[in-house]
Amino acid sequence: MDAYLQEIKQFIAEWPDSSSRCRDLFIQLKTHLLSLEGIRIQFAARPGVTYSLRAGHANQGDRTLFAMIDVIDDDPRWLSICFYSEMVSDPEARGDYVPGGLLGEDGLCFDLEPGDEELVSYVTARIDEAHRAARSI
């Protein structure tokens, strides 16, 4: 995990100034993930497309993640946070159901932009929900 954390640190350091508010939101969500018990982190960089922070739990068997934070490499950058659809609820129907969209399985994704603190809180609650589901697998 240390190598991934070093990659993420470098990625953040090289973040373009035009998307600094998005960078701050990414850091906020990364920090929250790292505060969770039993967390495993991976980082997949596809420059020009996405940078994916993948969070898994040590108890997970078949799946390597329970949440994925994608930094969409546009100008400005924006975030999409995805979960396996059966691991989270969406009581306010704020996410987008994506058939086969999360590593070939059905996903539920939320597009985030800085400044929408209500949606950030909502998605953070989904992260916690997916973490609870992952640790009991």
Secondary structure, DSSP 8 states (H G I E B T S, - for coil): -HHHHHHHHHHHHT--GGGHHHHHHHHHHHHHHHTSTTEEEEEEEETTTEEEEEEEETT-SS-S-SEEEEEE-SSS-EEEEEEEGGG---TT--SEEEEEEETTEEEEEEEE-TT-HHHHHHHHHHHHHHHHHHHT-
